[in-house]
Structures are given as structure tokens and as C-alpha cells.
Amino acid sequence: MLRYLLGRLWQSLILLVIVSMIGFAVLNLTPGGPLSQFALTPGMTQEAMDRIAAQMGLDRPLPVQYLDWLWRLVQGDWGRSYRDNQPVLTVINRHLFATLLLMGTSTVISIIIGTWIGIKGATKRYSIFDYSATIGAMVALSIPTFWFGLVAIYVFSLWLKWLPAGNMYTIGDGSIGDYAIHLIMPSLVLALVNVAIWSRYMRTATLEVINQDFIRTAKAKGLTERRVLMKHVVGNALLPMITLAGLQLPSILGGALVTETVFTWPGMGRLFLDSLGYNDYPVVMGLLMFSAILVLAGNLVADLLVAFVDPRIRLG
């Protein structure tokens, strides 16, 4: 186990370096560059631009800039925001809770609902429920997330006036109930696509387990359908779902970016878009690295959980 863990950590470090190199190069080769924000300042001269570039170290070759940034990153210095001159980690930390709250809530919703739909669809194959779940999953996977978000705002905020249209809390309130009300729409919209994915995978996994010999043996011993389902089928069908949960992290992060923008949710996804628009490259790179670390850690934890839950799996 220790050898496997060290090997995965080494692979993750290599992947992080590759991701950082690609991200740094793409950002710095885009038109305008990080100095474009200063060019719009009234009275800005070329001499002043050159002086700012020298102060920020942007007049050096790109490989030198990258190595300097990487060295400071390893030391815990992720740079400072061009927008408000705050440390990048401080800026990210201000938006981290909002994203984790949204992602965590939507993940729990998608797992619970998707698992239930998948199991019921597998146990009632070719029924009206099964066909309806299949059609619903295809619709959810075919329509963009932002469209669902806009429809939800129109129906539940503008028409029915049941839920707030956006933001994380009401200014002057900030109670737990107020947070919960604001969380309902964005978490459900973000969970919608993942419910479709979970239900399809869970249906397939449940069907594979139902057709195994040990399930037929359990039924032959006289066990009730419910007992066979809960004791033998569900536990075995959930094993591949643990890996799926780790693999879904990138899609959840991408969906959070869109959802946070539609609902003006003050998370890292919205911060990423705002930083791109402002050419705040240190914050963009910080968010890119933080997301990469989160995805790699999620996949590693999922693999370790599968090995822990299933004694048949041994990690070399």
C-alpha cells in the first residue's frame, strides 16, 4: 500500500508540473497579456508600462518567469492578485467555502437520487419508470446546464416567487435557513446532470450484480427480494460508483463554474471568470493549480476507498 501511495503521489506531482506549464504558457501567450489592464489607465506611457513590467518581472523570458513562479509556489507563495494586491491564497480562501458547499450539496443529492433511480430502474426493467428515467437522463445530458439554471430562475423566482434568483445569502440576514434557501436552486441545477450519470451507471452495475450466481443462490435459499437487494446487490453495485465519484470531480468543477455564474454564487468558478476578464493571471493560475490538486486528490482517495471496501483488491 505504501509503495502504491508513493507512486501515485509521484505521478500526481508530474501531472501538476505538466498542468502548470501548459496553463502558464497559454495564459501568457494570449493577446494583451497581464499588462493590458494597465494600458487602459489614462495618461499611461510606454516608459511607465516598461517600469511596471520590470517591477512585476514580466520583462524576462517566459521560461525564467515560469521557473520563478514555480519556485515561489513550492515555497507557499502563490503570488499576489493584480486586482487588489492580495495574496492569491487569501483570495481563493474567500471563495472556497461557497464552492465546497455547492459541490458537496449537489454531490450528495446526485448520489442519493441517482442511486435510487438506478436501482429501481434495474429491478423494474422495461417498465414505465425505467423508460421514463432513461428519457429523463438523455434530456438532462443533452441540454446545457446554464439553460436549466435560467429556466429555474424564471419559474421559481420570477413566476412563482418561491426562491431567490441568486447570491449566497440575503444581505443583513445570513442565517442557516437563509443559506439553505439560496442553496436550493443552484445545487439542484448542478446535481441534475450528475443524477443522470449516476442513475445510468448504477442501473448497469445493478443489472450486472443481479445476474451473478451468488444472487440466484441467495434467492434459492429463500431470502426475500428486499433482503437480497439490500444485503447483496446494493453493496456490490456501489463499488464501481466510488471510482465514478472520483472521476466526476472535473465535471462537477466545470458545472460549478457555469452554475455559479448563472446564480451569481460567490465561489471559485465565478472568481475564475472574473479573474480571466481582468487578466488577473496569478489568481487564474492559483485556481487552476488548486482545481488540479483537488481532482488528483479525489481520484486517489476514491482508489484507496475501493481497495479498503473491497478486500479482493490489493494495491501494489
ZITA-V28754 format. One record per backbone hydrogen bond with DSSP energy under -1.0 kcal/mol. CO is the residue of the C=O (numbers start at 1). NH is the residue of the N-H. If there is no record, write none. Layout:
BEGIN
CO/NH
CO/NH
END
This chain:
BEGIN
1/5
2/6
3/7
4/8
5/9
6/10
7/11
8/12
9/13
10/14
11/15
12/16
13/17
14/18
15/19
16/20
17/21
18/22
19/23
20/24
21/25
22/26
23/27
24/28
25/29
33/36
35/39
38/41
41/44
45/49
46/50
47/51
48/52
49/53
50/54
51/55
52/56
53/58
61/65
62/66
63/67
64/68
65/69
66/70
67/71
68/72
69/73
70/74
71/75
72/77
73/76
79/88
81/85
86/81
87/91
88/92
89/93
90/94
92/95
92/96
95/99
96/100
97/101
98/102
99/103
100/104
101/105
102/106
103/107
104/108
105/109
106/110
107/111
108/112
109/113
110/114
111/115
112/116
113/117
114/118
115/119
116/120
117/121
118/122
119/123
120/124
124/127
127/131
128/132
129/133
130/134
131/135
132/136
133/137
134/138
135/139
136/140
137/141
138/142
139/143
144/148
145/149
146/150
147/151
148/152
149/153
150/154
151/155
152/156
153/157
153/158
154/159
155/160
156/162
156/163
170/173
175/179
176/180
177/181
178/182
179/183
180/184
183/187
184/188
185/189
186/190
187/191
188/192
191/195
192/196
193/197
194/198
195/199
196/200
197/201
198/202
199/203
200/204
201/205
202/206
203/207
204/208
205/209
206/210
207/211
209/212
212/216
213/217
214/218
215/219
216/220
217/221
218/223
219/222
224/228
225/229
226/230
227/231
228/232
228/233
229/234
233/237
234/238
238/242
239/242
240/244
241/245
242/246
243/247
244/248
246/249
248/252
249/253
250/254
251/255
252/256
253/257
254/258
255/259
256/260
257/261
258/262
259/263
260/265
263/167
265/267
267/271
268/272
269/273
270/274
271/275
272/276
273/277
274/278
275/280
279/281
280/284
281/285
282/286
283/287
284/288
285/289
286/290
287/291
288/292
289/293
290/294
291/295
292/296
293/297
294/298
295/299
296/300
297/301
298/302
299/303
300/304
301/305
302/306
303/307
304/308
305/309
306/310
310/313
END
